[in-house]
Amino acid sequence: MGSRTQAQRDAITVEIGYAFLSGACLAVLAFAAVAGPGWIFDFPLGVRKVLVTIGTVLALLAFLVRVITVLWRFQNATRQPSQPGRTSPDS
């Protein structure tokens, strides 16, 4: 890897922050969507525990998928074209 400019390092930092923040928001929404009805509708304790467990697993998966997807797209968007002056390899 070559050296990066300050603008490139700043862009990476912002993208990582965005990935984590949007992943956390998605995880909270996923958890609330699955575990929330357990408290709202006063389900039995066993059902509530199952919903919280499923909500936790789903929230973790949603967070990881979101962070990986955002960072993967950023990595692919910053690559240079394979031939100077062309916008894509097949043009």
N, C-alpha and C positions, 0 to 999 in steps of 0.2 A: 504494500500500500504506500502510495505517495503521501506527501504532506498535504494537509487540508488548510484551506484559508479559514479565517475567523468566521466569515459568512457561512461557510459549509458546516463548521462546528456548531454555530448558532442554530442553523436549520435542523441539524440532527437533534440537538437538545430540545428544540421546540417540538419536533415530531415525536420524540420519546415521551415528553410531557403530555402531548395530545393523546398518544396511544394509551398511556396509563389512565388519564382522566376519563376518556371515553369508555375505556374498558371497565373502570370502576362504576361509572354510571349505568352501563349495561348490566353489570353484575348485580347492582342494587335492584334494578327493575326486574331482572329475572328471579331473584330471590323473593322479592315482594309478590310477584305474580303467582309463585308456587306456594310459598309459606303463608302469605297473608290471609287467604281464606280460612286457614286453620284457626286463626285468632278471631277473625271477624264473625264466623258462623259458629263458634264455640263447639268445635269437634271434640271428640274424646281425646284424652292425652296421647294414646298410642297413635292415632291418626295424625295428630298434630306433630308428633316427633318424626313420623315418616315424611310428612310434608316439609318440615324444616331440613331434614337430611337431604331429601331430593332437591330442595331449593338451594342448599349450600353447594351440592355437587354441580348443579346446573349453573349457578353463579360463577363458580370457579372455572368451569369450562367456557362459559361465555366470555369471561375476562381474558383467559389465555388466548382464545381464538381471535378476539378483537385486537389484542396487542400484537400478536403475530401477524395478522392480516395487515394492519396499518403499517407496521415496520417493513413488511415484505414489499408492499406496494411502494413505499417511499424508496426502498433500495432499488427497485426496478425502474422507478421514475427518474432516478438520478444518473442512470447509466448513459454513457455517450453513444451516439450512433456508431455503427461499425465502420462507416466510410465517411470521411469529412465532407460536409456539404449536403449530406442526405439526411432525411428525417427518419427513415426507417430502413431496415436491411432489405426490404423487398421493393423499394422504389427505384 
